Amino acid sequence: MNRLVPLLAITVIAACATTKQQPNVEFLARPNSPGPFSEAVRVGNIVFLSGVLGTDSTGRVVPGGIGPETKQALENVKAALERNHLTMNDVVKCTVMLADIAEWGAMNQVYTTYFTGNKPARSAFGASGLVRNGRLELECIAAVR
């Protein structure tokens, strides 16, 4: 009997190691998606949002420069999160791509109003150009609680 206990323990450990579950992957398409990509992809409890611009419902970049574009992009992020049963409080990481890094301060003034509680980790960098001549593109990662 004493010899069987270590053998049984090894068998159980080996079985657990080989049955490691892979996270479920869901591609979350937006109805009438404007592009050849998923709006979001959920991997386990993490949701990766595709980059969004400061575009209105017609797909046009909102006028007025970096401030209004940042506000619209964040509203677009908020709407994408809501479609996937999440909120801005679930965001854990954002990446901001700016057409002109000199507009970082003006973008940040608007950005900070959307994250008043816990602040997600963030990266921001200048790009040599963005789709539709936008001033910024924003992508976020959220955690399902």
PyMOL commands that set and color helices and strands:
alter all, ss='L'
color gray80, all
select helices_A, chain A and resi 4-18+66-83+88-90+101-114+131-133
alter helices_A, ss='H'
color red, helices_A
select strands_A, chain A and resi 25-28+40-43+46-49+52-53+91-98+121-126+136-143
alter strands_A, ss='S'
color yellow, strands_A
deselect
rebuild
show_as cartoon
